[in-house]
Amino acid sequence: EEGLENAWARHRRHHEALKAGLEALGLEFVVEESYRLPQLNAVSVPEGIDEAAVRTALLKEHSLEIGAGLGSMAGKIWRIGLMGYGAREENVTQCVTAMESVLAKLGHTVEPGIALNRVKTAYAKEPAGV
């Protein structure tokens, strides 16, 4: 119903907001920007953080499930999907605020509120092609 180009633009918009929030938390994307798919976001686990503990806390405390790395990336990255129902502003906001909370509890240095601020700033920009 929304059309293919609009669906692509919608996924790109939510990816950009998620990217802004995750980068504010000090998370780095694994894939070079020109090769990324907006629907699948792979970010490196920060040094000293137990990636499985983060995923467990996100699921138990925030009802949010993200994927672990597979194969040679196991224990090194998280995979965050933005597909279908997941490609919505409220889901991006929940993911970033939950990630901030869990990472802070596990000792990752986080400036409180900066990630959500960056997400809001990204969404305030005029969407391209939507």
N, C-alpha and C positions, 0 to 999 in steps of 0.2 A: 504494500500500500504506500509506503513512504518513498519508494523508488530507490534504485541502487546507488545513485550518486549521493542522495540525501543520507542513506544508511552509512556510506563511507565517511561522509562529513561528520555525522553524529558520532561515530566511533573515534574519529580523529579528535574531535572536541573533547570527549571524555578522556581519551589518552593524554592529551596535553594537560588537562587539569590534574590527572593522576600523577603524571610526570613531574609537574611543578611541586606537588605535595611531597612526593617521595624524595625528590632531590633536596628539598628543604630539610628532610630528615637525615641527609647525608648518604642516601642510598644511590648507588650508581647502576645505570642500565648496562646490561651485558652486551647487547647488540648495538652496533653503530646506528645512529639515528636514521640514516638513509635506507637501512635494511629492516627497520622495525616494522612489525605489524601492530597496529593500534589495539587489536583484539587480544594480543598476548604480550604481556610485559614481564620481562625477565630482569630481575635486579639482584645484584650481589649482596650476600649476607655480610654485614659489617664484621670486622675483625673482633674476636672475643665474644661474639653472640652465638648462642646455641640456636641454630635455625629451627630445629624441631620444637624447642621450648616456645619459640615465638608462634609457630603454627598451632601448637596445642592451646596456648593462651588465647589466640585470636578466635579459635573455634569455641572453647569453653566459656570465655568471658564476653565475647562479642558476636557469637554465632556467625563467624566469618571464616570461610575456608579458602586458603590459598595453597597452591601446589608447591611441592618440593622439587629440587633439581633431580634430573634423571641421569643415569649412566655416570660419565665422568664429572658431571655437574652436581651430583648428589652431595648434599651438605654445604654447597657453595652458593646456591642461588635460590630465589623464590620465583614462582610463576604466578602472575596475577592476571586473571582473565577479565576481559571487558566485552563479553558477548551476550547478545540477546538481552535478557532482563538485567544483566550486570552492567550494561552500558547506560547507566542512569546517574544523574548528579548525586542523588542521595546515597547511592552505593559507593561512588567514588569518595564522597565525604566521609562515610562510615569507615571505609577502608583506611583512609589516611589518618583519621583521628584514632582509630583502634590501633593502628601500627605505631603511632606516636606513643600512646599509652603503654603498650606492651614493651616497646623498645626501651622506654625510660625506666620501667620497672626492672628491666634486665641489665641496667647499667650503661646503656648507650646514651651519649650526651645529646640531648635534644633541647632546643629552645622552645618552651611551651607555647603553643598556638601558632607558631610560624608556618607549619605545614598547612593548616586549615586556611590561614590567611592567603597563602600562595594559591591554594585551590580556588578560593573565592575570587582572587584577582584574575585567574585564568578564565573562570566562567564569566566574569564581567566584560571580557573582551568580546567584540562583535564576532559571532561565529561565521566561519567561512563556508559558504555553500549550503547552509542549512535553511 
